Amino acid sequence: MAQLTPIAFAAIISLFPIYVVVRAIADPLRKVPGPFWARFSRLWYLREVYNGAFEKRSLQLHEKYGPIVRIAPNEYSIDDPTAVKTIYGLGTKFYKSPWYIASGNPDPEHLDLFTERDPTKHALMRRKVAGLYSASSLVRMEPFVDECVGLFVQRLNEVAATGRSINVQHWMQCYAFDVIGYITLSKRFGFLDRCEDAPGMFTSLHSYLKYASRVGVFSEVHSIASKLLAKLGSGGMSHMTNFVGAQLQDRQQRLAEKEGGGTDDDFMSKVLAQHKADPEKFTFNDVFTTCITNIGAGSDTTSISLSAVMYYLIRNPDVLDKLRKEVDEKLPPGSTVENFSFQDAQKLPYLQACIKEALRVHPATGLPLGRVVPSGGAEIMGVLFPAGTVVGINTWVAHANKEVFGLDAASYRPERWLINDKQQLSRMEGYYIPFGHGSRTCIGKNISLLEISKLVPILVHRFNFNLVRPEEALKCQNVWFVKQTNIECRVSLR
């Protein structure tokens, strides 16, 4: 194989800028507005993602440039309610953008529901496990949640007695991690014992998300970068994989010891049963990816959403008072809020409106949900996007759309979901995408809503939360998930 000579290499380097400029000039979408440097390179987008506030940057871009904004030479951010079905609807031929590659195993044989880009393969994978996440399965999961809620309340009682402050997002992640561990493996991971991250899992998960969000912009380097990090013994995904692997091994051992005596009603028991029934159809890799997806994705998103609910309730005492009144009035005589079932919580309209509004104002994901335009191209808002173009809607942008959610879209107002205008409700529902949309809707949505709906009524009924620095605006770091970093509260008993 002929080697590239220094002269040839220098010629390629010198000609590259000319190629970039010519490509920009010849681009059929060159009239689509956006930041100047985004027209020539993905480096602009990488810098903005690296800065950790792309959800805010996206809002600024659409405010300045309109509903279609270029964020890279071949990538566009869209703000259009009618585009949701086009891009993400059931049966669409759009497939996930290369950004998702960096979130998964570089080996294409070991992809999961999140990182499998091909719609057909994804559908097959989802069908294997969809029943485990169905609404009817929540009944069996509820006792797991109840135990973790009880332990969480116990920890808060202890804190209330001392007067010390807590980091709300951290505590919510301890709760969410233990719940998903219990649901998946019939075993809490112990985060709620002292509300500490003893194994360092939160740090590793955050490291993984930083890597995935940034490397995803230049996903071509993922294969090399991930192998290099593995050799260096870096934390992140390798730490998570080892942690989950050890938990799975422990669960298998416990199942083996109980053979003949029944098994616990958790995810791993069910997926192992599927594997045992048909190991070719449901491989052990399917077992592992189901469990690690639960644990990896199920804690951050739920903790961010729970933190959002509590933050906006604290910031809006009139809303909090109305919610407390609803909870108090719905308590049966002689009962306690701890006896509320998930079904009971779903029947509290103001509670559900408070939750829904918090997930609208602060959705967990903060980067565009990128999709590749299929063969034949696609028309969005009168613009023809050629096949291979990447388009996507940022949930933060969608949820801030004033034409859909009203001129006060930036405000937290649960009442917007309790109106009698069916047409307006339908418009809002159509552009409400905190869990994604269509066939790619988050498969763990029901579990997350179960955890949130069970915990919030108890928190508002039992405790007062006061911000340590109420004059300080909310701070976040966007690493794909938009994590709150400064919700410090003192807790007291009501």
Protein Blocks (a to p, Z undefined) as FASTA:
>chain_A
ZZddfklmmmmmmmmmmmmmmmmmmpmklmpgcdfklmmomklmmmmmmnopammmmmmm
mmmnojbdcfbfkbccdddfklmmmmmmghiabdcdfklmmmmcfblklccfklmmblkl
mmmmmmmmmmmmmmklmmmmmmmmmmmmmmmmmmmmmmmmnopacdfklmmmmmmmmmmm
mmmnopaehlmmnopafkommmmmmmmmmmmmmmmmmmmlmmmmmmmmmmnopghjmmmm
mmmmmmmmmmmmmmmmmgonapaddfklmmmmmmmmmmmlmcfklmmmmmmmmmmmmmmm
mmmmmmmmmmmmmmmmmlmmmmmmmmmmmpcghiafklpcfklmmmmmklmmmmmmmmmm
mcfblcdcdddddehiaaeehiacdehiacdddfklmmmmmklnojklmpccfklmmccb
lklmmmmmmmgcfnogajllcfklmmmmmmmmmmmmmmmmmpccddfblmbccddddehi
acdfklccddddZZ
